[in-house]
Every structure is written in C-alpha cells, then in structure tokens.
Amino acid sequence: MKTVWMVVFITSLVLLLAVFIRQRITLSMIKRFGLHLVAAALVLYLFNFSGLISDLYIPLNPMTIATVVILGVPGIFLILGLQWVVL
C-alpha cells in the first residue's frame, strides 16, 4: 500500500512541476501568494488565541497553513472537522 501512495505522490508532484514550468510565474503572482500565506497564518493565529472556541486548537505548521492558503476559510472548517472526527 505504501508503494501505491508513493507512486501517486510522485506522479502528482511531477504533474504539478510541469504546470509550474509551463506557466509563466510573474512577480505579482509571487506577491499575491505571499500575501495569502501571511493572511492565512494570521487568521490561524487569531483563531487559536482569540478564545472563540476554547476546545479546539489548530497548530501552526506548514500543512495547516497550506490548507488555509489553498482553500481559504473553508480550509479552517475542514481542519476542525478532521480534528473532530479523528480525535
């Protein structure tokens, strides 16, 4: 089973790199991504320390920040839902 997941991971990584190579990445795209990255980290930080929901805590790590950068606010709810189901 690990071999299957590794093949899926490597294939998706190669295809993602092909998309990045084919598209022209401009400075404005990098600035926009950086702004989204900072905003996602700030939103997670404010959510954790605001006391809005005292029982839930979303750790600030690259995976959670990437999820929120890609999905936005629904990404926060996705992480909270996963924590609720798994833990």
C-alpha positions in Angstrom: 0.0 0.0 0.0 2.9 2.3 0.7 4.1 1.8 -2.8 0.8 2.9 -4.3 0.8 6.1 -2.2 4.4 6.8 -3.2 3.6 6.4 -6.9 0.5 8.7 -6.5 2.6 11.3 -4.7 5.5 11.2 -7.2 3.1 11.4 -10.2 1.2 14.3 -8.7 4.5 16.1 -7.9 5.8 15.7 -11.5 2.5 16.9 -12.9 2.5 19.9 -10.6 6.0 20.8 -11.6 5.0 20.5 -15.2 2.2 23.0 -14.7 4.6 25.4 -12.9 7.2 25.1 -15.7 4.6 25.7 -18.5 3.1 28.8 -16.9 5.0 32.0 -16.6 5.2 32.9 -12.9 5.3 36.6 -12.6 6.3 38.8 -9.6 2.7 39.8 -9.0 1.8 36.1 -8.6 4.5 35.6 -6.1 3.4 38.7 -4.1 -0.2 37.6 -4.1 0.9 34.1 -2.9 3.0 35.7 -0.1 0.1 37.9 0.9 -2.2 34.9 1.1 0.4 33.0 3.1 0.7 35.7 5.7 -3.0 36.2 5.9 -3.6 32.5 6.4 -1.1 32.3 9.2 -2.5 35.4 10.8 -6.1 34.1 10.7 -5.0 30.8 12.2 -3.0 32.6 14.9 -6.0 34.9 15.7 -8.4 31.9 15.8 -6.2 30.0 18.2 -5.6 32.8 20.6 -8.9 34.6 20.4 -10.7 32.1 22.6 -13.6 32.0 20.1 -13.8 28.2 20.5 -11.9 27.1 23.7 -11.8 23.4 23.0 -10.3 23.5 19.5 -6.7 24.4 18.6 -5.3 24.4 15.1 -1.5 24.0 15.2 0.5 26.5 13.1 2.5 24.2 10.8 3.2 24.2 7.0 0.4 21.7 6.3 -2.4 23.7 8.1 -1.2 27.0 6.6 -1.1 25.5 3.1 -4.6 24.1 3.5 -5.9 27.5 4.5 -4.0 29.3 1.7 -5.4 26.9 -0.9 -9.0 26.6 0.5 -9.5 29.8 2.4 -11.9 29.9 5.3 -13.4 26.5 4.3 -10.0 25.1 4.9 -10.2 26.1 8.6 -13.5 24.3 8.8 -12.0 21.3 7.1 -9.2 21.1 9.6 -11.6 21.5 12.5 -13.9 18.8 11.1 -10.9 16.4 10.7 -9.8 17.0 14.2 -13.4 16.4 15.5 -13.7 13.2 13.5 -10.2 11.8 14.2 -9.7 12.9 17.8 
